[in-house]
Amino acid sequence: MRRMFSTSAVLCVAGAAMLAAGRTAPRSAADPGCAADWDSTRTMVERDYAGYRDKTGAAERRAAFAALTDSVRAAVEAAADDRACTAALQRWTTFFRDPHLSLWQPDPDPAQPAAATTGPTAAPPAPYAIRYPDDSTAVLVLSDFGQRRKAGIDSLLAAHRARLLATPYLVIDVRRNGGGWTESYAGVLPLLYTDPIRVDGMEAWASEGNVAYVRGMLASERAPAALKEQLRPLLARMEAHPGEFVVIAVDSTIRMPEVLPLPRAVALLTARQCASTCEQFVLDARQSRKVVVIGAGNTRGMTDYGNARTVTLPSGLRRLQLPSARSMRLPETRMDMVGIAPDVRIPEAEADTVAFAVRELRRRAGAH
């Protein structure tokens, strides 16, 4: 079993249920939903966020966190409008320094009718493609590892398999890939593989909210069957151990039956937008002797905590995303807010990064 998913399911949370948690919520006359959103945010982060105890347990941070919480509570009481409220809540979530933990207020689009944004819709154009700038080079663009993308990526690879296995150089462009599900890139790994791939284990925090989230994923018609196969045993473990961390996957090693002769060299193009599951792909791929990671800078730094779920807060104005799982190898593998550095940095003056990657592959291979 691999790290599973970083995509999110949107759940509605009733304000009354959260306010029944025993807190006295502040009230803001200008934004009556602010109080409920603040209370819900605190409740869910404290109960469901997999990193909450890691981030607030140290003595030197507890005092700062308590002071920040008091300050944000006062700001919520004084919030003049919805934007001021959002800014106050964001100041609190920023304390955790976890890009997967975020709160935002979507901007309504007055030009878009509401009916067009609700209910089932057709999937947007597939953000993946293959092109061949010359007879010896293939460029594979993978801009999304979302759950719904796996079938399309697999189909694309199958359609081009014969040519890919006859092409010496491969450039994989994940610069705009914000993450998704690790199984979405499973079909790419055989093209890169040279040595066993070590994958760090992951564990889920079995809170009531996270258990409900997994149940919702299992009930969803949109969740892939392969994902549901992973979730069923996880749900059983979470239900059996409430209020504990339970194993999603132990440290493991991926072994493949063969090393393909072609492609002989692979450039992985990364950028700051490469985040979450995209970074897990980089961590897997860079263990191959075929692969060189090329980028202008580090990736986003969103790998310590994952399996994020997104919740609409009681006001309906704001959304909260929080991770329900964490790496089992923290803190030695900590990368949040740091990211993965490339093996080769792209010069600032370089206008064509794909051409630069191709030249680097040829240089390394001694080709002309």
Rosetta blueprint (number, residue, H / E / L):
1 M L
2 R L
3 R L
4 M L
5 F E
6 S L
7 T L
8 S L
9 A L
10 V E
11 L E
12 C E
13 V L
14 A L
15 G H
16 A H
17 A H
18 M H
19 L H
20 A L
21 A L
22 G L
23 R L
24 T L
25 A L
26 P L
27 R L
28 S L
29 A L
30 A L
31 D L
32 P H
33 G H
34 C H
35 A H
36 A H
37 D H
38 W H
39 D H
40 S H
41 T H
42 R H
43 T H
44 M H
45 V H
46 E H
47 R H
48 D H
49 Y L
50 A L
51 G L
52 Y H
53 R H
54 D H
55 K H
56 T H
57 G L
58 A L
59 A H
60 E H
61 R H
62 R H
63 A H
64 A H
65 F H
66 A H
67 A H
68 L H
69 T H
70 D H
71 S H
72 V H
73 R H
74 A H
75 A H
76 V H
77 E H
78 A H
79 A L
80 A L
81 D L
82 D H
83 R H
84 A H
85 C H
86 T H
87 A H
88 A H
89 L H
90 Q H
91 R H
92 W H
93 T H
94 T H
95 F L
96 F L
97 R L
98 D L
99 P L
100 H L
101 L L
102 S E
103 L E
104 W E
105 Q L
106 P L
107 D L
108 P L
109 D L
110 P L
111 A L
112 Q L
113 P L
114 A H
115 A H
116 A H
117 T H
118 T L
119 G L
120 P L
121 T L
122 A L
123 A L
124 P L
125 P L
126 A L
127 P L
128 Y E
129 A E
130 I E
131 R E
132 Y E
133 P E
134 D E
135 D L
136 S L
137 T E
138 A E
139 V E
140 L E
141 V E
142 L E
143 S L
144 D L
145 F E
146 G L
147 Q H
148 R H
149 R H
150 K H
151 A H
152 G H
153 I H
154 D H
155 S H
156 L H
157 L H
158 A H
159 A H
160 H L
161 R H
162 A H
163 R H
164 L H
165 L L
166 A L
167 T L
168 P L
169 Y E
170 L E
171 V E
172 I E
173 D E
174 V L
175 R L
176 R L
177 N L
178 G L
179 G L
180 G E
181 W E
182 T H
183 E H
184 S H
185 Y H
186 A L
187 G L
188 V L
189 L H
190 P H
191 L H
192 L H
193 Y L
194 T L
195 D L
196 P L
197 I E
198 R E
199 V E
200 D L
201 G L
202 M E
203 E E
204 A E
205 W E
206 A L
207 S L
208 E H
209 G H
210 N H
211 V H
212 A H
213 Y H
214 V H
215 R H
216 G H
217 M H
218 L H
219 A H
220 S L
221 E L
222 R L
223 A L
224 P L
225 A H
226 A H
227 L H
228 K H
229 E H
230 Q H
231 L H
232 R H
233 P H
234 L H
235 L H
236 A H
237 R H
238 M H
239 E H
240 A H
241 H L
242 P L
243 G L
244 E L
245 F E
246 V E
247 V E
248 I E
249 A E
250 V L
251 D L
252 S E
253 T E
254 I E
255 R L
256 M L
257 P L
258 E L
259 V L
260 L L
261 P L
262 L L
263 P L
264 R L
265 A E
266 V E
267 A E
268 L E
269 L E
270 T E
271 A L
272 R L
273 Q L
274 C L
275 A L
276 S L
277 T H
278 C H
279 E H
280 Q H
281 F H
282 V H
283 L H
284 D H
285 A H
286 R L
287 Q L
288 S L
289 R L
290 K L
291 V E
292 V E
293 V E
294 I E
295 G E
296 A L
297 G L
298 N L
299 T L
300 R L
301 G L
302 M L
303 T L
304 D L
305 Y E
306 G E
307 N E
308 A E
309 R E
310 T E
311 V E
312 T E
313 L L
314 P L
315 S L
316 G L
317 L L
318 R L
319 R E
320 L E
321 Q E
322 L E
323 P E
324 S E
325 A E
326 R E
327 S E
328 M L
329 R L
330 L L
331 P L
332 E L
333 T L
334 R L
335 M L
336 D L
337 M L
338 V L
339 G L
340 I L
341 A L
342 P L
343 D L
344 V E
345 R E
346 I L
347 P L
348 E L
349 A L
350 E L
351 A L
352 D L
353 T H
354 V H
355 A H
356 F H
357 A H
358 V H
359 R H
360 E H
361 L H
362 R H
363 R H
364 R H
365 A H
366 G L
367 A L
368 H L
